[in-house]
Amino acid sequence: MQISGATIVVTGGASGIGKAMSRRFVEHGAAVVYVVDLDGPGAAAVADEIGGVGVELDVTDEAAIVNLIEQIERDHGPIDLWCGNAGIGANGGVELDDDVWNANWNVNVLAHVKACRHLIPRWIARGSGHLLITASAAGLLTNLGTAPYAVTKHGAVAFAEWVRITHGNDGVGVSCLCPQGVRTPMTEADGELAIEVVKAMGMIEPEEVADAVVAGLAEDAFLILPHPEVAQFEQRRAGDRERWLQGMQKLQARLLG
Ligand SMILES: NC(=O)c1ccc[n+]([C@@H]2O[C@H](COP(=O)([O-])OP(=O)(O)OC[C@H]3O[C@@H](n4cnc5c(N)ncnc54)[C@H](O)[C@@H]3O)[C@@H](O)[C@H]2O)c1
C-alpha cells in the first residue's frame, strides 16, 4: 500500500493515534487525508494544522458514512486507504449495563462492518483498496479491568482477519493495528485497573505508532505491532493457555495490591 498520492480517511483523527497517523500520511505525500471524528472542531483543528480535510461524523451512523464516501469520490476519486481507528473503552466487567456493552460493540466492531459494506464492493470493482483497523493488543490477548473493551477488540481483530481471508483475493488489503499502551487522552486517567495495567506494560507515543503504521503499510503487513513483544505474548497464550491465564491472574492480583 503506497501512501504517496493516496486518498485516505482516518476515523478518530482528532486525537491521539488517529491524529498522529493523519499527520504522518500527509508527511508521506498522501494526496488528501480526511480527518474524521465525532469531535468536529477537533477534526477541523487537526485538518487545519496538517493540511487535510476535517469532517464531523459518528462512525456508528451508516448514512453519514455513505455520504462521506460518495463526497470523497466526487471530490477526489476512489478511497485508497480507510483507517477505522475511532474507538472507545469502559472500565469494568459484568456489572456494566447493556448500554455500555452496546456502545463498545457499535464503535469498536460494527462501525468497521458498516464502512466495509460500502467500501468493499467499490474496492472489488477496482481490484484495489486497503482497510486498516485499529484494534488493540487487547484484541489478541486481553485487557485487565475492562471486559467490553477486551471482548470488542477481539471482535475487531476477528473481523479484520475475516475481511482479509474473504477479500484478499479480490485485491483488498487489510492491516490490523494492535498497540499496547499509547500515551493519548484514552489512557490519561489514573487509578483504573484497565489503564494502570497498560501503563505498567510500558507506554509509547502516538508518533511511534504512526511510524509503525507507515512501515507496516509499506509491506502490506496484516498485523502491525508497535510493541513487538506482543507477538511473543500471543505465542505464549496460544502455546499454553492455562499457564498464560494463571500468569494474567497473578498480574491482576499484583496490580490490585
Ligand atoms: N491509547 C492506547 O493505549 C491504545 C492502545 C491500543 C489501541 N488503542 C485504540 O486506538 C484507537 C485510537 O485511540 P486513542 O488512544 O488515540 O484514543 P483517543 O481517545 O485519543 O482518540 C479516539 C478518538 O475517537 C473519536 N471517537 C470516539 N467515538 C467516535 C465515534 N462514534 N465516531 C467518530 N469518532 C469517534 C474520539 O472523539 C477521539 O477523538 C482506538 O480504537 C483505541 O481503542 C489505543
Ligand as a Chemical Component Dictionary entry (heavy atoms), coordinates in Angstrom:
data_LIG
# 
_chem_comp.id                   LIG 
_chem_comp.type                 NON-POLYMER 
_chem_comp.pdbx_formal_charge   0 
_chem_comp.three_letter_code    LIG 
# 
loop_
_chem_comp_atom.comp_id 
_chem_comp_atom.atom_id 
_chem_comp_atom.alt_atom_id 
_chem_comp_atom.type_symbol 
_chem_comp_atom.charge 
_chem_comp_atom.model_Cartn_x 
_chem_comp_atom.model_Cartn_y 
_chem_comp_atom.model_Cartn_z 
_chem_comp_atom.pdbx_ordinal 
LIG N1  N1  N 0  -4.173  4.574  23.733 1  
LIG C1  C1  C 0  -3.916  3.283  23.822 2  
LIG O1  O1  O 0  -3.173  2.835  24.734 3  
LIG C2  C2  C 0  -4.471  2.324  22.803 4  
LIG C3  C3  C 0  -3.945  1.027  22.760 5  
LIG C4  C4  C 0  -4.454  0.123  21.839 6  
LIG C5  C5  C 0  -5.446  0.518  20.959 7  
LIG N2  N2  N 1  -5.954  1.772  21.023 8  
LIG C6  C6  C 0  -7.014  2.124  20.070 9  
LIG O2  O2  O 0  -6.553  3.181  19.269 10 
LIG C7  C7  C 0  -7.666  3.918  18.752 11 
LIG C8  C8  C 0  -7.439  5.391  18.990 12 
LIG O3  O3  O 0  -7.403  5.606  20.392 13 
LIG P1  P1  P 0  -6.582  6.773  21.092 14 
LIG O4  O4  O 0  -5.769  6.150  22.147 15 
LIG O5  O5  O -1 -5.942  7.637  20.066 16 
LIG O6  O6  O 0  -7.790  7.487  21.841 17 
LIG P2  P2  P 0  -8.348  8.966  21.812 18 
LIG O7  O7  O 0  -9.430  8.954  22.816 19 
LIG O8  O8  O 0  -7.238  9.945  21.909 20 
LIG O9  O9  O 0  -8.968  9.092  20.349 21 
LIG C9  C9  C 0  -10.140 8.425  19.955 22 
LIG C10 C10 C 0  -10.902 9.343  19.027 23 
LIG O10 O10 O 0  -12.036 8.611  18.538 24 
LIG C11 C11 C 0  -13.127 9.517  18.472 25 
LIG N3  N3  N 0  -14.391 8.793  18.508 26 
LIG C12 C12 C 0  -14.905 8.056  19.539 27 
LIG N4  N4  N 0  -16.117 7.597  19.194 28 
LIG C13 C13 C 0  -16.364 8.019  17.928 29 
LIG C14 C14 C 0  -17.443 7.874  17.043 30 
LIG N5  N5  N 0  -18.553 7.194  17.393 31 
LIG N6  N6  N 0  -17.352 8.412  15.818 32 
LIG C15 C15 C 0  -16.258 9.117  15.453 33 
LIG N7  N7  N 0  -15.202 9.302  16.261 34 
LIG C16 C16 C 0  -15.263 8.774  17.485 35 
LIG C17 C17 C 0  -12.948 10.411 19.708 36 
LIG O11 O11 O 0  -13.687 11.608 19.588 37 
LIG C18 C18 C 0  -11.446 10.604 19.730 38 
LIG O12 O12 O 0  -11.066 11.755 19.016 39 
LIG C19 C19 C 0  -8.895  3.349  19.476 40 
LIG O13 O13 O 0  -9.548  2.424  18.621 41 
LIG C20 C20 C 0  -8.296  2.646  20.672 42 
LIG O14 O14 O 0  -9.127  1.615  21.154 43 
LIG C21 C21 C 0  -5.492  2.689  21.923 44 
# 
loop_
_chem_comp_bond.comp_id 
_chem_comp_bond.atom_id_1 
_chem_comp_bond.atom_id_2 
_chem_comp_bond.value_order 
_chem_comp_bond.pdbx_ordinal 
LIG N1  C1  SING 1  
LIG C1  O1  DOUB 2  
LIG C1  C2  SING 3  
LIG C2  C3  SING 4  
LIG C2  C21 DOUB 5  
LIG C3  C4  DOUB 6  
LIG C4  C5  SING 7  
LIG C5  N2  DOUB 8  
LIG N2  C6  SING 9  
LIG N2  C21 SING 10 
LIG C6  O2  SING 11 
LIG C6  C20 SING 12 
LIG O2  C7  SING 13 
LIG C7  C8  SING 14 
LIG C7  C19 SING 15 
LIG C8  O3  SING 16 
LIG O3  P1  SING 17 
LIG P1  O4  DOUB 18 
LIG P1  O5  SING 19 
LIG P1  O6  SING 20 
LIG O6  P2  SING 21 
LIG P2  O7  DOUB 22 
LIG P2  O8  SING 23 
LIG P2  O9  SING 24 
LIG O9  C9  SING 25 
LIG C9  C10 SING 26 
LIG C10 O10 SING 27 
LIG C10 C18 SING 28 
LIG O10 C11 SING 29 
LIG C11 N3  SING 30 
LIG C11 C17 SING 31 
LIG N3  C12 SING 32 
LIG N3  C16 SING 33 
LIG C12 N4  DOUB 34 
LIG N4  C13 SING 35 
LIG C13 C14 SING 36 
LIG C13 C16 DOUB 37 
LIG C14 N5  SING 38 
LIG C14 N6  DOUB 39 
LIG N6  C15 SING 40 
LIG C15 N7  DOUB 41 
LIG N7  C16 SING 42 
LIG C17 O11 SING 43 
LIG C17 C18 SING 44 
LIG C18 O12 SING 45 
LIG C19 O13 SING 46 
LIG C19 C20 SING 47 
LIG C20 O14 SING 48 
# 
